[in-house]
Amino acid sequence: MGAAARLAELGLELPQVALPVAAYVPAVRSGAYVHTSGQLPFVDGALLATGKVGADVAPDDATVYARTAALNALAAVAAVVAADGGPTGADALDRIARVIKVVGFVASDPAFTGQPAVVNGASLLLHDVLGDAGVHARSAVGVAVLPLDSPVEVEIVVELKA
C-alpha cells in the first residue's frame, strides 16, 4: 500500500507546506537526502496551541501536536520531490527510501521529563504512513521556548530512492 492510501486510511491529508516564519526554506535536498527545517504544528496557517508542555499544554495533547508537525515535515519533503520533477502530493512520499533521523523539540516546564513520549507522536505517524521506511533514529529534546511559543517542533532527514 502506498503512502497516499495509508494517509487516507488514517483519515489524513498531506497539508500545504507551512510557510517559513523567517529567512529559510522548509526543506533542502542534497544528493539522495532531504533535510527539513523544524516544522511546527500548523494547521491552515495557525498553531494548534502555545505554551509549555507540563504546564500550559497536556502531554497527550503535545503528542498530537508532534504528529501534526511530522505531517508538515512530510509535506515539505513531498514538495521537494515534486519540485525535482517527481510525483506530486502524497504520491511523492513513495519516493522515500527511509526516514534516517527525527529530532523533536519539546518546550517544557522545568519539571517535565516526558519528551520521548511526546515525540512518539511524530515517530508513530512516520511509521503509520511509511511503514518500515518510517523507522528511524531519533532525539527528543526539552527546551525552554520554541518559535512562536509552539509546544513542539519536529525536523526530519529522509533518504530518497534512486
C-alpha angles and dihedrals in degrees: 000000000000127000093257091057092046091051090050090048088053091049091245135128127203104253128221111273111272112246115246116256093213142009103318140082126250094242141358130205121218113178108307094345132087118198117195126208115239109291123211126208095267121161115185090345097308130102113244091221144344133216143055123318110240092029114039098008126049114234092236090054091048089054088058090048091052088053090053092048090052090051088053089051090053089051089054091051091048091052091054091049091050092047089054090057097264129125119307134232120001091341087070089067090069086072090068110106093183144341102240103185140004123194116191123190120199121194097223141193105239091251095049115103102164098099094127092057091049093050089049085080088068095040095050092047091053091050093045092052101036104028114208090353087066095062108108150158113265149190124201112196131186114218136180097238140352132206114294088005090284114171093221142020127189131193127182140192117208134184116223126217116253 
